Every structure is written in structure tokens, then in C-alpha cells.
Amino acid sequence: MRHKDPELMKKIRTYIGEFYIEHDRTPSTTEIAKYFGIARSTSQNYLVAMNERGLLSYQGGRLVIDKMDKLQTDRQQAPLVGSVPCGELTYEEENVKCVTTLPTAIFGDGPFYILHASGDSMEDEGIEDGDLVVIRQESDPKEGDLVIALDEENRNTLKKYGGKDRKTRKIILEYCNKAVYGDKKILVKHLVCQGVVSHIIKKR
């Protein structure tokens, strides 16, 4: 067998691991060849050589690398359902854009859904316009939670749940951008919590 480039072997091994994480399977020799711009036979020869050197297991066309044994592959689906305003209450318009999977090891147990954040009222909490916000569906928020709030008129917004106002007994929804909004709040008579912010995925 001809000399094999050790650096390409490392790259192939890394690619296999990343591919496995994203697709829950190992890539085919054709997919490896296409990714690295090499012939399919060359791809297969590299896998055989890597198997001989103990870099991976390549038996019967099946690939295994050490990284795979350490992965937790439990995942759950989460729909991307449009956007949520970080501002005044607006009427809800749910529109499923796509469905993605979230690894349980990172996000925990759901169920979840995902929204695009729109506006600047939550920047002090690290949520900027265009960020993706992972929402855990639950209806009983704790004071201080960031919530998707739906009021009695079917309008929603992303705000910090501030409990009840002592004087009016209304629900407090707090803005979180003091530089722009100061201590501005929204007071609503009734509140339906559509979920609590679990994670923030920053826009690029």
C-alpha cells in the first residue's frame, strides 16, 4: 500500500466524528471522497490504512472511532416556529419554519421549541435581535424567569417574569435593557406562559 498522508488521516478521522454528531451515522466512502476531493478508491484505501494503525475500526464497511463511544446520542425534535418580539405585546403568529434536533446531554429534557428573537428589549439578558431562543414548554414560571408571555388577547412577547404588582395585582413583564428602556414594564391582567427560555443560540 502506498504511503498515506498522516495529516489527511487526522482530517478524515475528525470529519467522521463531526459527521456522526450531525447525522447520527458515519459517512460513506463516497461522502468522504467527495468532501476531501479524492477518488472513492483512495478514500477506501485510507480507511483500510487507518484501521490497520488503530485510528478507527473499519470492518464490513462500518466505521467506528473512539469519540463515538463517548457520545450521548439521545436527541429530541424542536420546531422553529417563527419569531417573538422583544418589545410590546403583539398578536401571535405561529409558523413552523423547520424542525431540528437538540442533544439531551446539552439541552436537557423538553419538550422544546425555538424562536427568533426580534428587537432589543432583552439585551441585558444576552438576547439580541436575530438570536435563536430555545424555549422549554412549561406554564408555571418562577419570578425572574425569561418567558414567552401570551395575554388574554392572544398577544405574545419575550420578557422577564416579575411576579405580581402589589398595588394593581397585575402580572409584571419586565424589559431588560436599562440603557434604552430604563425600568419600563408591561402590566397584564392575565398571563399564559407558553414557555421559559432554556438556552440562547447567538446569531453569527
QUITAHU-V556476 format. One record per pair of residues at least 24 apart in sequence whose C-alpha atoms are under 7 Angstrom apart, sorted by the first residue. I is the first residue (numbers start at 1). GAP is how many residues later the second one is. D is the distance in whole Angstrom. If there is no record, write none. Layout:
i=I gap=GAP d=D
i=I gap=GAP d=D
This chain:
i=4 gap=42 d=7
i=9 gap=41 d=7
i=17 gap=50 d=7
i=17 gap=51 d=7
i=26 gap=37 d=6
i=72 gap=33 d=7
i=73 gap=30 d=7
i=74 gap=29 d=6
i=74 gap=30 d=6
i=75 gap=26 d=6
i=75 gap=27 d=5
i=75 gap=28 d=4
i=75 gap=29 d=5
i=76 gap=25 d=5
i=76 gap=26 d=5
i=76 gap=27 d=7
i=76 gap=28 d=7
i=77 gap=24 d=4
i=77 gap=25 d=6
i=78 gap=24 d=7
i=78 gap=34 d=5
i=78 gap=35 d=5
i=78 gap=36 d=7
i=79 gap=34 d=5
i=79 gap=35 d=6
i=80 gap=33 d=6
i=80 gap=34 d=5
i=80 gap=35 d=6
i=81 gap=33 d=6
i=81 gap=34 d=6
i=82 gap=33 d=6
i=82 gap=34 d=6
i=83 gap=32 d=5
i=83 gap=33 d=4
i=83 gap=34 d=6
i=83 gap=35 d=7
i=84 gap=31 d=6
i=84 gap=32 d=6
i=84 gap=33 d=5
i=84 gap=34 d=6
i=84 gap=73 d=6
i=84 gap=74 d=6
i=85 gap=32 d=6
i=85 gap=33 d=5
i=85 gap=34 d=6
i=85 gap=72 d=5
i=85 gap=73 d=6
i=86 gap=31 d=7
i=86 gap=32 d=6
i=86 gap=33 d=5
i=86 gap=34 d=6
i=86 gap=35 d=5
i=86 gap=36 d=6
i=86 gap=71 d=6
i=86 gap=72 d=5
i=86 gap=73 d=7
i=87 gap=32 d=6
i=87 gap=34 d=6
i=87 gap=70 d=7
i=88 gap=69 d=7
i=89 gap=66 d=6
i=89 gap=67 d=5
i=89 gap=68 d=5
i=90 gap=65 d=5
i=90 gap=66 d=5
i=90 gap=67 d=7
i=91 gap=63 d=6
i=91 gap=64 d=4
i=91 gap=65 d=6
i=92 gap=62 d=6
i=92 gap=63 d=5
i=92 gap=64 d=6
i=110 gap=26 d=6
i=110 gap=27 d=7
i=111 gap=25 d=6
i=111 gap=26 d=6
i=112 gap=24 d=5
i=112 gap=25 d=6
i=121 gap=54 d=5
i=121 gap=55 d=6
i=121 gap=56 d=5
i=122 gap=53 d=6
i=122 gap=54 d=5
i=122 gap=55 d=6
i=123 gap=53 d=6
i=123 gap=54 d=6
i=124 gap=52 d=5
i=124 gap=53 d=5
i=125 gap=51 d=6
i=130 gap=73 d=6
i=131 gap=69 d=7
i=131 gap=70 d=6
i=131 gap=71 d=5
i=131 gap=72 d=5
i=132 gap=68 d=6
i=132 gap=69 d=5
i=132 gap=70 d=6
i=132 gap=71 d=7
i=133 gap=64 d=7
i=133 gap=66 d=6
i=133 gap=67 d=5
i=133 gap=68 d=6
i=134 gap=63 d=6
i=134 gap=64 d=6
i=134 gap=65 d=5
i=134 gap=66 d=6
i=135 gap=60 d=6
i=135 gap=61 d=5
i=135 gap=62 d=5
i=135 gap=63 d=5
i=136 gap=59 d=5
i=136 gap=60 d=5
i=136 gap=61 d=6
i=136 gap=62 d=6
i=137 gap=57 d=6
i=137 gap=58 d=4
i=137 gap=59 d=7
i=138 gap=56 d=6
i=138 gap=57 d=5
i=138 gap=58 d=7
i=139 gap=53 d=7
i=139 gap=54 d=5
i=139 gap=55 d=6
i=139 gap=56 d=6
i=140 gap=53 d=7
i=141 gap=55 d=7
i=145 gap=51 d=7
i=146 gap=50 d=6
i=146 gap=51 d=5
i=147 gap=46 d=7
i=147 gap=48 d=6
i=147 gap=49 d=4
i=147 gap=50 d=6
i=148 gap=45 d=6
i=148 gap=46 d=5
i=148 gap=47 d=5
i=148 gap=48 d=6
i=149 gap=42 d=6
i=149 gap=43 d=6
i=149 gap=44 d=5
i=149 gap=45 d=6
i=150 gap=41 d=6
i=150 gap=42 d=5
i=150 gap=43 d=6
i=150 gap=44 d=7
i=151 gap=37 d=7
i=151 gap=39 d=6
i=151 gap=40 d=5
i=151 gap=41 d=6
i=152 gap=38 d=6
i=152 gap=39 d=7
